[in-house]
Amino acid sequence: MIRGRCPICSRAFEAESLDAHPSFPFCSPRCRLVDLGRWIDGSYAIPAGEAPVEGDSIGQEVDEDET
């Protein structure tokens, strides 16, 4: 027996097996699509730090002519 709580709508659900509940870990195909839509529109994006300023020594490539 699989018991869970949908990460989208928080509804509790039970299933005999994963084969019997193809939308796992979501309660329904609708919640599964809502989650997919959030990934597609960038709602789940990981915040990034500021990009290095041009001229920083971090990440600069060295020309072979300069060495």
N, C-alpha and C positions, 0 to 999 in steps of 0.2 A: 504494500500500500504506500503510495506516494502522497504526502500532504505538503501543501505549500500555500504561499500567499503571493498573489500577483504583484510584481513590482510596479505596475502602472496604476491599477485601481485599488490595490490592497485587499481584494476579495479573496477569501480562503477557498481552497478547492482540494479535492481528493481524486486520485486516479488509481486504478489497479496496477498499471505499469506505464512506462514511457510510451510504449506502442499504443496504449489506449488513450493517451493524452498528447497528441502531436504538437500542441502549442506550448508545452512546458518550456520555460518556467512561468509562462503567462496563463491566465485563466481562459482565454479565448483567442481565436484568430484576430479579432478586432484589436485587442490589447497588444498582440504581437505586431500588428501593422502600425499602431501608434508608436511603439518603440522604434521600429524601422524608420518611420518618418522623422523621429527626433534625431536619429543618427544622420539621416540624409541632410536635414536642414542645419546641422551643426550644433544642435542644442547640447550635445554631449562632448563638445570639443574640450580638450585639455588646455588650460591657459598656458601660454608660453611666456618666457621672460623676454626682455628687450633684446633686439638683435644687436650684435657688437657694432660699434661705430667704425666707419671706414678709417683705416689707419691703425687700429688696435693690433697688438702683436698676436692676439689669439686668433688662430685660424688663417693667418696670412701665409701665402705660399712664397717661397724664396726662389727668385730666378737663378738659374744656374750661372748666368753671366756675372752675377754679383758676388759669387763665392770665389 
